[in-house]
Amino acid sequence: MKRGEPPRIAAVRIQPLWSSRRNPRVHCLATLTRPLSETELVEMERFPEFSVSGDQVSFSCRPEETEVSEQRLAVAVAGSAQSPADKRRHGLRAIR
């Protein structure tokens, strides 16, 4: 990876949460290509459903929402690496 390149999702591990049989949920742990910078961490606070630690991001969702949650994470991580001017210029918005 080139220096200054935005982080990307390298892998996602999905584990069922056995305590939630009535309302099934899965716990996902995404590994990024690099740890987030302090500025990127602050930007990620706009997405409270994601918990960041180093180069890993964890989140929970319903099994059928896993792909959409991963896409939302990819947009959030890419957006966290852009400056506010870049976001306005490219019209980057989070998937809802």
NORVENUR-V783890 format. One record per pair of residues at least 12 apart in sequence whose C-alpha atoms are under 8 Angstrom apart, sorted by the first residue. I is the first residue (numbers start at 0). J is the second residue. If there is no record, write none. Layout:
i=I j=J
i=I j=J
This chain:
i=5 j=76
i=5 j=77
i=5 j=80
i=6 j=31
i=6 j=32
i=6 j=33
i=6 j=34
i=6 j=35
i=6 j=76
i=6 j=77
i=6 j=80
i=7 j=31
i=7 j=32
i=7 j=33
i=7 j=73
i=7 j=76
i=7 j=77
i=8 j=29
i=8 j=30
i=8 j=31
i=8 j=32
i=8 j=73
i=9 j=29
i=9 j=30
i=9 j=31
i=9 j=32
i=10 j=29
i=10 j=30
i=10 j=31
i=11 j=27
i=11 j=28
i=11 j=29
i=11 j=30
i=12 j=27
i=12 j=28
i=12 j=29
i=13 j=25
i=13 j=26
i=13 j=27
i=13 j=28
i=14 j=26
i=14 j=27
i=22 j=61
i=23 j=61
i=23 j=62
i=24 j=59
i=24 j=60
i=24 j=61
i=24 j=62
i=25 j=59
i=25 j=60
i=25 j=61
i=25 j=62
i=26 j=57
i=26 j=58
i=26 j=59
i=26 j=60
i=27 j=57
i=27 j=58
i=27 j=59
i=27 j=60
i=28 j=55
i=28 j=56
i=28 j=57
i=28 j=58
i=29 j=55
i=29 j=56
i=29 j=57
i=30 j=54
i=30 j=55
i=30 j=56
i=31 j=54
i=31 j=55
i=31 j=56
i=32 j=54
i=33 j=54
i=34 j=53
i=34 j=54
i=34 j=55
i=35 j=53
i=35 j=54
i=38 j=79
i=39 j=76
i=39 j=79
i=39 j=80
i=40 j=79
i=42 j=78
i=42 j=79
i=43 j=75
i=43 j=76
i=43 j=79
i=46 j=75
i=49 j=72
i=70 j=94
i=71 j=93
i=71 j=94
i=71 j=95
i=74 j=92
i=74 j=93
i=74 j=94
i=75 j=93
i=78 j=91
